[in-house]
Amino acid sequence: MHGDDRIQQVLRNPRVVLISGYARLPDSVASHSQYQRLGVVLAVDTADGRIVAADTTLLTDLGKDFFRALVEGASVTEDIAELVGRVQTRYAGQSGAALTTALRRCLESYHQLREGDQLPGGADAEE
């Protein structure tokens, strides 16, 4: 699935929430002068904590696609250390530390929402 069809499927699921995290880019990165911060956005199904879609403000399509391949399908509730470690070890670009920090901030946001019981249709909710 791809493009608009993919987003429409995500939007049809009322349990999916969008979370984001940002981190400062190093001065040596080409996109620093334009963006200064790197963003990570995750669409998470609250029923099982799985990342159903992901995006980042990395400049290249290959970088974005690589990040998606690393995180989509992973659980934000079970695979946290493995997920962060996967990005740390597999993404060796100059923006790697910022990408990892932005991802961690996304995960922290999700867990804050979960602890505050602010997530729609979680695993314990009735359909």
C-alpha positions in Angstrom: 0.0 0.0 0.0 1.3 3.4 -0.8 0.5 7.1 -0.7 -3.0 8.3 -0.2 -4.5 4.8 0.0 -2.2 4.1 2.9 -3.1 7.3 4.8 -6.8 6.7 4.2 -6.5 3.2 5.8 -4.7 4.7 8.8 -7.3 7.5 9.2 -10.2 5.0 9.1 -8.9 3.3 12.2 -10.1 5.4 15.2 -7.5 3.8 17.4 -4.5 5.2 15.5 -2.9 8.2 17.1 -0.2 10.4 15.7 2.8 11.3 17.9 5.9 13.4 17.1 9.2 14.2 18.5 12.0 16.6 17.5 15.7 17.0 18.1 18.3 19.6 17.2 20.4 18.8 14.1 24.1 19.0 14.2 25.5 22.2 12.6 27.5 20.1 10.0 24.3 18.5 8.5 23.2 20.1 5.2 19.6 20.6 6.3 20.6 22.4 9.5 20.5 25.8 7.9 17.0 25.2 6.6 15.4 23.2 9.5 17.7 23.2 12.6 15.5 20.4 14.0 14.8 16.9 12.8 11.3 15.6 13.3 10.0 12.0 13.6 6.3 11.3 13.3 4.7 7.9 14.2 1.2 6.6 13.6 0.6 4.1 16.4 -2.4 1.7 16.7 -3.3 1.9 20.4 -4.9 -1.5 20.3 -1.5 -3.2 20.2 1.1 -0.4 20.2 2.3 -1.2 16.7 3.7 1.5 14.5 1.5 1.5 11.4 3.3 4.4 9.6 6.3 6.5 10.2 7.9 9.6 8.7 10.9 11.9 9.3 12.1 15.2 8.1 15.4 13.7 6.8 16.1 15.3 3.4 16.6 12.2 1.2 13.9 9.8 0.2 16.3 6.9 0.8 16.9 8.1 4.4 13.1 8.4 5.0 12.4 5.0 3.5 15.2 3.4 5.5 13.9 4.9 8.7 10.4 3.6 7.9 11.7 0.1 7.2 13.5 0.1 10.6 10.5 1.2 12.7 7.2 0.3 11.0 5.6 -2.8 12.5 7.5 -2.5 15.7 5.8 -2.1 19.0 6.2 1.1 21.0 5.3 -0.9 24.2 7.3 -4.0 23.9 10.3 -3.3 21.5 11.4 0.0 22.9 15.1 -0.8 23.6 15.4 -2.9 20.5 13.7 -0.3 18.3 16.0 2.5 19.5 19.0 0.2 19.2 18.1 -0.7 15.7 18.0 2.9 14.6 21.2 3.7 16.5 23.2 0.8 14.9 21.6 0.7 11.4 21.4 4.5 10.6 24.9 5.8 10.4 24.2 9.1 8.9 25.4 12.4 10.4 21.8 13.0 11.7 21.8 9.7 13.5 21.9 11.1 17.0 19.2 13.6 16.3 17.1 10.8 14.7 17.4 8.6 17.7 16.6 11.5 20.1 13.5 12.4 18.1 12.4 8.8 18.1 12.9 8.6 21.9 10.8 11.7 22.3 8.0 10.1 20.3 8.1 7.1 22.5 8.1 9.2 25.6 5.0 11.1 24.3 3.2 7.9 23.6 3.9 6.6 27.1 2.8 9.8 28.7 -0.5 9.7 26.9 -0.9 6.0 27.8 -0.1 6.6 31.5 -2.5 9.6 31.5 -5.2 7.3 30.0 -5.5 9.7 27.0 -5.3 7.1 24.3 -8.4 6.1 22.2 -9.4 2.4 22.1 -6.4 0.9 23.8 -6.1 -2.8 24.4 -8.3 -2.6 27.5 -11.0 -0.4 25.9 -14.4 -1.8 24.7 -15.1 -1.8 21.0 
